[in-house]
Amino acid sequence: MSIDLEAANRELAEARTSGKPCPPLRGRLLPEGDVESAYRVQQLQTRAWQGRGERRVGAKIGLTSRAVQESLGVFQPDFGVLTDAMAVGDGVEVPIRRLLQPRVEAEVAFVLGADLTDERVTTADLIRAVDHLLPAIEIVDSRIAGWDISIVDTVADNASSGLFVLGTTPRRLADVDLRLCGMVLEHAGEPVSVGAGAACLGNPLHALEWLARTLARTGDPLRAGDVVLSGALGPMVPVTPGAAYEARISGLGSVRTCFSKEGER
């Protein structure tokens, strides 16, 4: 089959604008399993956003759950770009019309205090580079109809990014056991997702290491000030319009997001 990066980019952009998801890209505009081409589509999107004035503020890591990796037939995570336009304040209402088919998941966010430019980065390098941690909720979304995604679809779609919410209680890395930190995500006072740091590649710090090495190899490394969403600590949950969600992560505090009721785009 032929590869049509521009057509894939146009369909994803149109889905974002219209609110109508597009069919899967794999096997139609991008070959099955062609992750390299999918990242090239992702780059076309992020360059367009930056051309409109959006500022890159970090990155997100996806596919950090072994079960999710196996379901997609892959054996490593993926990544996407975070911009300032994706950031939402703690507890601030999100207009549901900004999203197509949103889901929420709780994560550990790293905020860097130093650049990570060496692809041979070590755990000690990472510990020195992390300025602080924050609890986070990632509002994931897909421009692919019905979340019918493969690794190619999600990578092209900026790792199924939507928005993100950071808590306001910074913690030092040395004060938190990231592997054992428990998480509960609640809706209307009831748990809808539970998990722990070990669900994220065994430790969220492992996810950060993978991303730092990967981006250093691409020549676009993580920089001081970057926010890194390290991956879900538990299953993601479909969003109910008008609902509020609160995530509590032991040692990190809590973060909350809420959504408006149904509305036109």
C-alpha positions in Angstrom: 0.0 0.0 0.0 1.1 3.6 -0.5 1.9 5.8 2.5 0.0 9.1 2.7 1.3 11.1 5.7 -0.4 14.3 4.7 -3.8 12.7 4.3 -3.4 11.0 7.7 -2.5 14.4 9.2 -5.5 16.1 7.5 -8.0 13.5 8.7 -6.8 13.8 12.3 -6.9 17.6 12.1 -10.4 17.5 10.7 -11.5 15.2 13.4 -10.2 17.6 16.1 -12.0 20.5 14.4 -15.3 18.9 13.5 -15.7 16.6 16.6 -16.3 13.7 14.3 -13.8 10.8 14.6 -12.1 9.4 11.5 -11.7 5.7 10.6 -8.5 3.9 11.7 -5.4 5.0 9.7 -3.7 1.6 9.7 -4.0 -0.4 6.6 -5.5 2.6 4.8 -3.2 5.6 4.9 -0.4 4.1 7.0 0.9 0.5 6.8 0.2 -1.9 9.7 3.0 -1.7 12.2 4.8 1.3 10.6 5.5 3.2 13.8 8.1 5.4 12.2 5.6 6.8 9.7 3.1 7.3 12.5 5.6 9.4 14.4 6.2 11.5 11.3 2.4 12.2 11.2 2.6 13.2 14.8 5.4 15.6 14.0 3.2 17.2 11.3 0.5 17.9 13.8 2.8 19.2 16.5 4.5 21.6 14.1 1.1 22.9 13.0 0.2 23.6 16.7 3.4 25.3 17.3 2.9 27.3 14.1 -0.3 28.6 15.7 1.5 29.7 18.8 1.2 26.8 21.1 4.3 26.2 23.3 5.8 22.7 23.9 5.8 22.1 27.7 6.7 18.5 27.9 5.8 15.0 26.9 3.5 12.1 27.8 4.2 8.4 27.9 1.6 5.9 26.8 1.3 2.1 26.7 3.1 1.6 30.0 0.8 -1.2 31.0 2.0 -4.7 30.0 -1.6 -5.8 29.5 -2.2 -2.9 27.1 1.0 -3.5 25.2 0.1 -7.1 24.7 -3.4 -6.2 23.5 -1.8 -4.0 20.8 1.0 -6.5 20.0 3.8 -4.1 21.0 6.5 -4.4 23.6 7.5 -0.8 24.4 5.7 2.4 25.3 5.0 5.3 23.0 5.1 9.1 23.5 3.4 12.3 22.5 3.9 16.0 22.9 2.3 18.2 25.6 1.6 21.9 24.8 0.4 24.7 27.0 -3.0 24.6 25.2 -3.5 21.1 26.7 -3.0 22.2 30.3 -6.1 22.6 32.6 -6.1 24.0 36.1 -6.8 21.7 39.1 -10.6 21.6 39.6 -11.3 23.8 36.6 -14.3 22.7 34.5 -13.5 21.3 31.1 -15.9 22.0 28.3 -16.9 18.6 27.1 -17.2 20.0 23.5 -13.4 20.3 23.5 -13.1 16.5 23.3 -14.4 13.7 21.2 -14.4 10.5 23.3 -12.5 11.3 26.5 -11.3 9.1 29.2 -9.4 9.9 32.4 -6.5 8.2 34.1 -4.3 9.1 37.1 -0.6 9.5 36.7 2.6 10.7 38.4 4.0 13.8 36.7 7.7 14.6 36.8 8.8 18.2 36.5 12.5 18.4 35.5 15.1 20.8 36.8 17.8 19.8 34.4 18.2 18.7 30.8 18.4 15.0 29.9 20.5 15.0 26.7 22.4 11.7 26.9 20.8 8.6 25.6 22.8 6.6 28.1 21.1 8.3 31.0 21.2 6.4 34.3 18.8 6.1 37.2 21.2 8.4 39.2 21.0 11.0 36.3 17.2 10.9 36.4 17.1 11.3 40.2 19.3 14.4 40.0 17.3 15.9 37.1 13.8 15.6 38.7 13.0 18.8 40.5 9.6 17.6 41.9 6.6 15.4 41.4 2.9 16.2 41.1 -0.2 14.2 41.0 -1.9 14.3 37.6 -5.0 13.4 35.7 -4.5 12.8 32.0 -7.6 13.3 29.9 -6.9 11.0 27.0 -8.9 11.2 23.8 -8.9 9.6 20.4 -9.6 11.0 17.0 -10.1 7.4 15.8 -13.7 6.2 15.8 -14.7 3.9 18.6 -11.1 3.9 20.0 -10.4 1.3 17.4 -6.7 1.8 17.6 -3.4 0.0 16.9 0.1 1.3 17.8 0.1 3.1 14.5 -3.2 4.9 15.1 -2.4 6.0 18.6 1.2 7.2 17.8 0.0 9.2 14.8 -2.7 10.7 17.0 -0.1 12.1 19.4 -0.3 9.1 21.7 -4.1 9.6 22.1 -3.5 12.9 24.0 -6.2 15.2 25.0 -5.7 17.5 28.0 -3.9 17.2 31.4 -4.4 18.4 34.9 -1.6 18.9 37.4 -2.1 19.0 41.2 -0.6 21.8 43.2 1.3 19.9 45.9 4.9 19.4 44.8 6.8 16.6 46.4 10.5 15.7 46.4 11.3 12.4 44.7 13.2 11.2 47.8 10.0 11.4 49.8 7.9 9.1 47.7 8.1 5.4 47.0 7.0 5.5 43.4 6.8 1.7 43.0 4.5 1.2 45.9 2.5 4.5 45.9 -1.2 3.6 45.8 -3.8 5.4 43.6 -7.5 5.7 43.7 -9.6 7.6 41.1 -13.1 8.5 42.3 -16.3 9.6 40.7 -19.2 10.8 43.0 -17.3 9.4 46.0 -16.9 5.9 44.5 -13.7 4.3 43.3 -13.7 3.8 39.5 -10.0 3.0 39.1 -7.4 1.8 41.5 -3.7 1.0 41.0 -0.1 1.7 42.1 3.2 2.9 40.7 4.2 -0.7 39.9 1.6 -0.7 37.1 3.6 1.8 35.2 6.5 -0.3 33.7 7.2 -1.5 37.3 8.0 2.0 38.4 7.2 5.4 36.9 10.9 6.2 37.0 11.5 3.4 34.5 9.0 5.1 32.1 10.9 8.4 32.5 14.2 6.6 31.7 12.7 5.1 28.5 11.4 8.5 27.4 14.7 10.3 28.2 16.7 7.8 26.2 14.3 7.7 23.3 14.1 11.5 22.9 17.8 12.0 23.3 18.3 9.6 20.3 15.9 11.7 18.2 17.9 14.9 18.9 14.9 16.5 20.7 15.7 15.7 24.4 13.8 16.5 27.5 14.7 19.9 28.9 14.7 21.6 32.3 11.1 22.8 33.1 9.5 20.0 31.1 6.5 18.2 32.5 6.4 14.4 31.9 3.3 12.4 32.3 4.7 9.0 33.1 1.8 6.7 32.4 -1.4 5.4 33.9 -1.3 3.9 37.4 -4.6 2.1 36.8 -7.3 1.5 34.2 -8.6 4.5 32.3 -12.2 5.5 32.7 -14.7 6.8 30.1 -15.8 10.4 31.0 -19.4 11.1 31.9 -20.5 14.6 30.8 -21.2 16.7 33.9 -19.1 14.5 36.2 -16.2 15.2 38.5 -13.2 13.0 39.1 -10.6 13.1 41.9 -7.4 11.2 42.0 -5.5 10.5 45.1 -1.9 9.2 45.0 -0.3 8.2 48.3 2.6 10.5 49.1 1.6 13.0 46.3 -1.8 14.3 47.3 -4.8 14.7 45.1 -5.9 16.4 41.9 -9.4 17.0 40.5 -11.1 17.6 37.2 -14.7 18.1 36.2 -16.6 18.3 32.9 -19.5 20.4 31.6 -22.7 18.8 30.5 -23.3 18.0 26.8 -22.9 21.0 24.6 -22.3 21.9 21.0 -18.8 22.3 19.7 
